[in-house]
Amino acid sequence: MSWNVWGHEWAEALLKKHIAGGLTRHAYLFTGAPGIGRRTLALAFVKALYCQNPPEPGEFCGSCRNCKQLEKLQHTDLFIGQAAAPGETLKIDTVREIQHNLNMQPYAAPWRTALFLRFEEANLNAQNALLKTLEEPTPLSKLLLTASNENALLPTISSRCEVIRLRPMALPELAKKLEAARMMLPDDALRLAHLSAGRAGYALSLADNPDEVDRIVSIASDGIEMLNADTLQRFAYAAAFKDVKKRPVLRETLRIWQSLFRDLLLLSASGDEVELPISFTDLRDSLTQLAGKGSPEIFRKSLSEINRMIMYLNANANLQLLAENLLLNFPNL
């Protein structure tokens, strides 16, 4: 029986082997891009650990009391810690509260489990606080962490975990899965596979929210317009971010433009005659034209600038100034 975690069969097989052999580690770190399935795989692992009637070692039935409670994230022995919203900070108080709960005896499962989501958002104090639990784990507890990259954490954190590095699915394979799971037309499924860059969880979310797809493509189109815009138009676009509450909006815009400039870099380096894994297939014609006007170095430089702006954004810099600085450094194509 499969855990039904798309694209990570090798990780599923490894975790099942750990459970079946009684070799589970005290801490696991699941890494990969957001939407790739880190949380889904971690929760499937907990279900297999907690299941009261496993069909075989390493499996879960899905119908026992523990499985049903975990499906609703309501199990008394599971504690989830994360920042209030993506891009915000996970603070030490959250870590300490969960550490306190881990020191108690399990109520209905063999272990108490802490699941820290997006742990790269934990501040330095929070990460250091977790080190004590990682170094001196209680015998009846498990620690599961998810992060975009192990290098985003303190080396002392990742070195004390079994690291499970998740990778995107091949686009044709993901498209086939989407066709079957959501009864989608082949072209529509392939479009979402490209837009999600092979991240199964993100692709499923987009399949269930078609308006979200249109909104993302619209933000990417804004980026294309800014490459053709004059200085006044660029300043006007940046002015939309003067309100500090727009930080999540700017963060999302920059993330989408990362994919946009990655597409331009691919097209400028390889040409349109090659079938490329670009994200914005809807915008291929416009992207191909722009790629022909620039060079890989130009687009690589812009992509680096976007990455730098995201780092400053995480440091609570002025939003409008960040947007203005980025747009003024965009090439004119």
Wavefront OBJ file of the C-alpha trace (Angstrom):
o trace
v 0.000 0.000 0.000
v 1.278 3.467 -0.905
v 1.253 6.569 1.273
v 0.112 8.379 -1.902
v 2.877 10.967 -1.681
v 3.575 11.851 -5.307
v 7.124 11.774 -6.614
v 8.888 10.737 -3.411
v 8.653 6.962 -3.555
v 12.287 6.564 -2.555
v 11.745 8.644 0.611
v 8.574 6.712 1.423
v 10.440 3.405 1.027
v 13.257 4.627 3.292
v 10.902 5.782 6.054
v 8.886 2.555 5.863
v 12.128 0.602 6.235
v 13.023 2.613 9.327
v 9.628 1.870 10.915
v 9.557 -1.808 9.954
v 13.072 -2.347 11.324
v 12.526 -0.338 14.514
v 15.251 2.045 13.346
v 13.431 5.369 13.335
v 15.652 8.355 14.128
v 14.839 10.842 16.845
v 14.827 13.720 14.310
v 14.140 14.128 10.593
v 14.556 17.175 8.365
v 12.468 17.269 5.174
v 13.879 19.776 2.678
v 12.670 21.063 -0.682
v 10.857 23.954 -2.324
v 7.493 25.036 -0.877
v 4.652 22.943 -2.265
v 6.870 19.972 -3.026
v 5.263 17.715 -0.395
v 7.426 18.118 2.731
v 4.478 18.482 5.111
v 2.466 15.740 3.404
v 5.337 13.250 3.641
v 6.038 14.140 7.275
v 2.377 13.629 8.253
v 2.205 10.314 6.384
v 5.256 9.243 8.384
v 3.513 10.164 11.649
v 0.417 8.206 10.596
v 2.585 5.144 9.967
v 4.217 5.619 13.381
v 0.902 6.033 15.219
v -1.443 3.673 13.333
v -3.195 1.232 15.672
v -3.989 -1.320 12.941
v -1.237 -1.116 10.315
v -1.855 -3.485 7.367
v 1.872 -4.211 7.543
v 4.890 -2.557 9.223
v 5.414 0.941 7.878
v 1.846 1.307 6.608
v -1.237 2.975 8.094
v -4.877 1.974 7.852
v -6.411 5.449 7.640
v -9.446 4.382 9.661
v -8.258 3.859 13.259
v -8.704 6.542 15.891
v -5.102 7.758 15.615
v -5.189 7.950 11.810
v -8.471 9.875 11.814
v -7.236 12.346 14.420
v -4.012 12.922 12.505
v -5.971 13.524 9.299
v -7.688 16.411 11.125
v -4.425 17.492 12.824
v -6.125 16.989 16.175
v -4.021 14.254 17.760
v -3.088 14.857 21.402
v 0.484 13.632 20.838
v 1.227 15.774 17.774
v 2.390 19.386 18.219
v 2.806 21.679 15.223
v 4.944 24.820 15.343
v 5.222 27.390 12.583
v 5.346 31.124 11.952
v 1.954 32.847 11.877
v 2.194 33.213 8.085
v 4.775 32.367 5.385
v 7.615 34.856 5.508
v 7.059 35.794 9.140
v 9.215 34.650 12.060
v 8.943 31.540 14.201
v 9.940 32.705 17.687
v 11.499 31.028 20.699
v 8.272 30.999 22.748
v 6.662 28.582 20.287
v 9.671 26.265 20.432
v 9.765 26.285 24.243
v 6.055 25.537 24.554
v 6.394 22.499 22.295
v 9.547 21.359 24.092
v 7.575 21.396 27.340
v 4.902 19.174 25.789
v 7.486 16.729 24.454
v 8.755 16.093 27.986
v 5.424 14.553 28.996
v 4.401 10.942 28.498
v 2.506 10.087 25.278
v -1.248 9.930 25.746
v -2.466 7.720 22.886
v 0.578 6.955 20.704
v 4.022 5.400 21.125
v 5.708 8.819 20.877
v 5.015 12.502 21.225
v 5.921 14.240 17.964
v 6.814 17.858 17.231
v 6.405 18.997 13.625
v 8.088 22.346 12.920
v 6.999 23.683 9.522
v 9.109 26.116 7.469
v 11.793 26.019 10.138
v 14.054 28.283 8.075
v 11.742 31.044 9.383
v 12.827 30.347 12.966
v 14.972 33.130 14.381
v 18.409 32.395 15.800
v 17.145 32.142 19.386
v 14.447 29.663 18.378
v 16.909 27.483 16.464
v 19.386 27.501 19.349
v 16.593 26.606 21.776
v 15.744 23.516 19.737
v 19.353 22.330 19.836
v 19.040 21.058 23.414
v 16.160 18.762 22.443
v 18.078 17.570 19.381
v 21.192 16.872 21.438
v 19.374 15.249 24.383
v 16.098 13.850 22.996
v 13.619 12.247 25.335
v 13.188 8.536 24.526
v 9.475 8.864 23.703
v 9.630 11.868 21.367
v 10.216 12.514 17.671
v 11.208 15.787 16.013
v 10.221 16.486 12.412
v 11.324 19.683 10.656
v 10.562 21.029 7.203
v 12.683 23.688 5.476
v 13.388 24.985 1.991
v 17.039 23.999 2.304
v 19.215 22.526 5.011
v 21.682 25.373 4.463
v 18.977 27.796 5.620
v 19.342 26.340 9.138
v 22.173 26.331 11.628
v 24.642 23.559 10.703
v 24.223 22.147 14.215
v 20.490 21.667 13.507
v 20.776 19.820 10.194
v 23.728 17.706 11.357
v 21.581 16.210 14.129
v 18.744 15.191 11.804
v 18.243 12.525 9.183
v 17.905 14.768 6.118
v 15.296 13.795 3.513
v 15.951 15.914 0.400
v 12.865 16.112 -1.820
v 13.088 16.979 -5.511
v 10.471 18.121 -8.062
v 8.701 15.540 -10.192
v 9.345 15.195 -13.907
v 6.772 17.430 -15.605
v 5.204 14.744 -17.852
v 4.885 12.395 -14.867
v 3.202 15.080 -12.740
v 0.864 15.974 -15.616
v -0.271 12.338 -15.875
v -0.952 12.247 -12.150
v -3.007 15.439 -12.356
v -5.019 14.114 -15.300
v -6.025 11.044 -13.326
v -6.537 12.688 -9.925
v -8.461 15.768 -11.087
v -9.942 14.512 -14.384
v -8.050 17.214 -16.286
v -7.398 17.555 -20.002
v -3.779 16.709 -20.928
v -2.898 20.272 -21.979
v -4.379 21.752 -18.796
v -2.530 19.236 -16.628
v 0.780 19.926 -18.388
v 0.222 23.674 -17.975
v -0.099 23.250 -14.189
v 2.891 20.902 -14.068
v 4.982 23.647 -15.682
v 3.541 26.436 -13.543
v 4.253 24.475 -10.355
v 7.785 23.593 -11.552
v 7.155 19.943 -10.717
v 5.959 20.555 -7.144
v 3.078 18.142 -6.683
v 1.444 19.791 -3.681
v 1.486 23.194 -5.343
v 0.118 21.735 -8.580
v -2.814 20.128 -6.741
v -3.549 23.412 -4.989
v -3.604 25.226 -8.335
v -5.848 22.548 -9.839
v -8.382 23.249 -7.095
v -8.089 27.053 -7.479
v -8.194 28.088 -11.165
v -8.594 31.763 -10.228
v -5.240 31.539 -8.449
v -3.618 30.391 -11.689
v -4.936 33.458 -13.516
v -3.729 35.740 -10.716
v -0.193 34.280 -10.790
v 0.029 34.628 -14.568
v -1.200 38.220 -14.226
v 1.617 39.047 -11.772
v 4.120 37.469 -14.168
v 2.664 39.626 -16.952
v 3.290 42.683 -14.760
v 6.957 41.723 -14.710
v 7.022 41.581 -18.500
v 5.384 45.015 -18.668
v 8.002 46.447 -16.326
v 10.725 45.391 -18.769
v 9.068 47.636 -21.354
v 8.118 50.443 -18.923
v 9.668 53.868 -18.501
v 10.924 55.238 -15.168
v 7.629 56.910 -14.223
v 5.680 53.703 -14.838
v 8.140 51.740 -12.722
v 7.874 54.232 -9.859
v 4.079 54.063 -10.079
v 4.164 50.271 -9.823
v 6.513 50.428 -6.815
v 4.217 52.927 -5.077
v 1.626 50.166 -4.658
v 3.899 48.696 -1.956
v 4.244 51.760 0.262
v 1.964 50.225 2.914
v 3.874 47.928 5.282
v 0.906 45.534 5.167
v 1.805 44.800 1.547
v 4.910 42.847 2.601
v 3.315 39.437 1.828
v 2.138 40.770 -1.557
v 5.608 42.011 -2.485
v 7.157 38.749 -1.294
v 4.805 36.759 -3.521
v 5.449 39.087 -6.461
v 9.195 38.598 -6.125
v 8.794 34.827 -5.906
v 6.736 34.819 -9.112
v 9.269 37.071 -10.844
v 11.995 34.637 -9.825
v 10.270 32.028 -11.979
v 9.694 34.587 -14.737
v 13.365 35.532 -15.006
v 14.378 31.905 -14.747
v 12.219 31.321 -17.854
v 13.903 34.234 -19.642
v 17.323 32.899 -18.693
v 16.469 29.434 -20.012
v 15.076 30.787 -23.269
v 17.965 33.179 -23.860
v 20.526 30.442 -23.212
v 18.823 27.628 -25.137
v 16.495 29.184 -27.687
v 12.866 28.354 -28.274
v 13.628 25.424 -30.548
v 14.325 23.287 -27.473
v 11.481 21.973 -25.279
v 12.246 23.735 -22.010
v 10.726 23.352 -18.533
v 9.605 26.991 -18.394
v 6.956 27.891 -15.811
v 4.812 30.358 -17.760
v 3.780 28.472 -20.860
v 0.867 30.919 -21.327
v 3.418 33.687 -21.889
v 5.824 31.746 -24.119
v 5.513 34.075 -27.149
v 6.196 37.233 -25.140
v 8.992 35.541 -23.221
v 10.624 34.277 -26.417
v 10.591 37.787 -27.893
v 12.114 39.307 -24.755
v 14.714 36.556 -24.466
v 15.860 37.355 -27.994
v 16.451 40.996 -27.023
v 18.607 40.205 -24.011
v 21.406 37.882 -23.049
v 21.782 35.154 -20.436
v 24.023 37.488 -18.451
v 21.390 40.238 -18.333
v 18.690 37.884 -17.087
v 21.050 36.182 -14.656
v 21.909 39.577 -13.185
v 18.220 40.485 -12.800
v 17.496 37.143 -11.173
v 20.323 37.722 -8.691
v 18.902 41.159 -7.938
v 15.472 39.654 -7.203
v 17.070 37.108 -4.879
v 18.880 39.944 -3.091
v 15.657 41.914 -2.687
v 13.983 38.884 -1.088
v 16.794 38.740 1.471
v 16.306 42.434 2.283
v 12.547 41.897 2.466
v 13.079 39.272 5.151
v 15.123 41.857 7.069
v 12.119 44.243 7.241
v 13.486 46.825 4.810
v 11.284 49.601 3.384
v 8.988 47.946 0.851
v 8.574 50.798 -1.604
v 12.317 51.511 -1.697
v 13.023 47.832 -2.339
v 10.552 47.734 -5.215
v 11.897 50.994 -6.689
v 15.494 49.816 -6.456
v 14.652 46.527 -8.143
v 12.609 48.037 -10.967
v 15.138 50.790 -11.704
v 17.741 48.060 -12.200
v 15.548 46.050 -14.557
v 16.843 46.052 -18.149
v 14.952 48.026 -20.795
v 13.936 45.583 -23.508
l 1 2 3 4 5 6 7 8 9 10 11 12 13 14 15 16 17 18 19 20 21 22 23 24 25 26 27 28 29 30 31 32 33 34 35 36 37 38 39 40 41 42 43 44 45 46 47 48 49 50 51 52 53 54 55 56 57 58 59 60 61 62 63 64 65 66 67 68 69 70 71 72 73 74 75 76 77 78 79 80 81 82 83 84 85 86 87 88 89 90 91 92 93 94 95 96 97 98 99 100 101 102 103 104 105 106 107 108 109 110 111 112 113 114 115 116 117 118 119 120 121 122 123 124 125 126 127 128 129 130 131 132 133 134 135 136 137 138 139 140 141 142 143 144 145 146 147 148 149 150 151 152 153 154 155 156 157 158 159 160 161 162 163 164 165 166 167 168 169 170 171 172 173 174 175 176 177 178 179 180 181 182 183 184 185 186 187 188 189 190 191 192 193 194 195 196 197 198 199 200 201 202 203 204 205 206 207 208 209 210 211 212 213 214 215 216 217 218 219 220 221 222 223 224 225 226 227 228 229 230 231 232 233 234 235 236 237 238 239 240 241 242 243 244 245 246 247 248 249 250 251 252 253 254 255 256 257 258 259 260 261 262 263 264 265 266 267 268 269 270 271 272 273 274 275 276 277 278 279 280 281 282 283 284 285 286 287 288 289 290 291 292 293 294 295 296 297 298 299 300 301 302 303 304 305 306 307 308 309 310 311 312 313 314 315 316 317 318 319 320 321 322 323 324 325 326 327 328 329 330 331 332 333
